[in-house]
């Protein structure tokens, strides 16, 4: 493989793939049944580091190892609070910018 091609491959951004809980569980199960992580990764087209992490999580947490995306559903109140906090941060940033502008132009 050409060195230039290898160099450009390093800088190509890969799209993050999301896998279902069932897929993760089956992949882990297959990897233990067959014993070869590399072989399973080739068949399923997933990185070996990902399957290794899933296996480790499965050992550590058992049935609770793949809880989902990690973004819990927010209630309307929680959404409003998050929105208000964002507005407050934006307002504080604007205030700080205006303070600096006043000191510069004074």
C-alpha contacts under 8 A as a table, 3 or more apart, distances in Angstrom:
res1	aa1	res2	aa2	distance
1	X	5	X	6.95
1	X	6	X	7.05
2	X	5	X	5.25
2	X	6	X	6.43
3	X	6	X	5.07
3	X	7	X	6.13
4	X	7	X	5.00
4	X	8	X	6.22
5	X	8	X	5.21
5	X	9	X	6.18
6	X	9	X	5.11
6	X	10	X	6.61
7	X	10	X	5.46
7	X	11	X	7.06
8	X	11	X	5.32
8	X	12	X	6.45
9	X	12	X	5.30
19	X	23	X	6.27
19	X	24	X	6.68
20	X	23	X	5.17
20	X	24	X	6.40
20	X	68	X	7.99
21	X	24	X	5.18
21	X	25	X	6.20
21	X	66	X	6.04
21	X	67	X	7.78
21	X	68	X	6.96
22	X	25	X	5.14
22	X	26	X	6.12
23	X	26	X	5.20
23	X	27	X	6.05
24	X	27	X	5.12
24	X	28	X	6.18
24	X	54	X	6.97
24	X	66	X	7.89
25	X	28	X	5.22
25	X	29	X	6.08
26	X	29	X	4.95
26	X	30	X	6.01
27	X	30	X	5.13
27	X	31	X	6.12
27	X	40	X	7.41
27	X	44	X	7.95
27	X	51	X	7.37
28	X	31	X	5.11
28	X	32	X	6.40
28	X	51	X	6.95
28	X	54	X	6.71
28	X	55	X	5.70
28	X	58	X	7.78
29	X	32	X	5.36
29	X	33	X	6.20
30	X	33	X	4.94
30	X	34	X	6.00
30	X	35	X	7.92
30	X	40	X	7.21
31	X	34	X	5.43
31	X	35	X	5.38
31	X	36	X	5.90
31	X	37	X	5.44
31	X	40	X	6.17
32	X	35	X	4.98
32	X	36	X	7.60
36	X	39	X	5.42
36	X	40	X	6.45
37	X	40	X	5.29
37	X	41	X	6.09
37	X	48	X	6.69
37	X	51	X	7.22
37	X	52	X	7.51
38	X	41	X	5.11
38	X	42	X	6.29
38	X	48	X	6.20
39	X	42	X	5.25
39	X	43	X	6.36
40	X	43	X	5.08
40	X	44	X	6.04
41	X	44	X	5.17
41	X	45	X	5.50
41	X	46	X	5.01
41	X	47	X	6.11
41	X	48	X	5.81
41	X	51	X	7.20
42	X	45	X	5.05
42	X	46	X	6.80
46	X	50	X	6.92
46	X	51	X	7.28
47	X	50	X	5.37
47	X	51	X	6.75
48	X	51	X	5.25
48	X	52	X	6.06
49	X	52	X	5.08
49	X	53	X	6.15
50	X	53	X	5.15
50	X	54	X	6.27
51	X	54	X	4.98
51	X	55	X	6.16
52	X	55	X	5.10
52	X	56	X	6.24
53	X	56	X	5.07
53	X	57	X	6.10
54	X	57	X	5.06
54	X	58	X	5.97
54	X	65	X	7.99
55	X	58	X	5.01
55	X	59	X	6.24
56	X	59	X	5.17
56	X	60	X	6.15
57	X	60	X	5.03
57	X	61	X	5.80
57	X	62	X	7.46
57	X	65	X	5.46
57	X	66	X	7.88
58	X	61	X	5.47
58	X	62	X	4.91
58	X	63	X	7.27
58	X	64	X	7.98
58	X	65	X	5.27
58	X	66	X	7.95
59	X	62	X	5.74
60	X	65	X	7.46
61	X	64	X	5.43
61	X	65	X	4.78
62	X	65	X	5.55
63	X	66	X	7.59
64	X	67	X	6.06
67	X	70	X	7.00
69	X	72	X	7.94
74	X	77	X	7.87
74	X	78	X	5.63
74	X	79	X	6.02
75	X	78	X	5.15
75	X	79	X	6.21
76	X	79	X	5.08
76	X	80	X	6.18
77	X	80	X	5.07
77	X	81	X	6.15
78	X	81	X	5.04
78	X	82	X	6.14
79	X	82	X	5.14
79	X	83	X	6.13
80	X	83	X	5.02
80	X	84	X	6.09
81	X	84	X	5.10
81	X	85	X	6.12
82	X	85	X	5.12
82	X	86	X	6.26
83	X	86	X	5.14
83	X	87	X	6.29
84	X	87	X	5.01
84	X	88	X	6.11
85	X	88	X	5.00
85	X	89	X	6.23
86	X	89	X	5.13
86	X	90	X	6.20
87	X	90	X	5.07
87	X	91	X	6.08
88	X	91	X	5.07
88	X	92	X	6.14
89	X	92	X	5.11
89	X	93	X	6.24
90	X	93	X	5.14
90	X	94	X	6.27
91	X	94	X	5.06
91	X	95	X	6.14
92	X	95	X	5.02
92	X	96	X	6.20
93	X	96	X	5.14
93	X	97	X	6.25
94	X	97	X	5.12
94	X	98	X	6.20
95	X	98	X	5.11
95	X	99	X	6.17
96	X	99	X	5.07
96	X	100	X	6.31
97	X	100	X	5.20
97	X	101	X	6.17
98	X	101	X	4.92
98	X	102	X	6.14
99	X	102	X	5.18
99	X	103	X	6.44
100	X	103	X	5.21
100	X	104	X	6.20
101	X	104	X	5.05
101	X	105	X	6.14
102	X	105	X	5.30
102	X	106	X	5.88
103	X	106	X	5.27
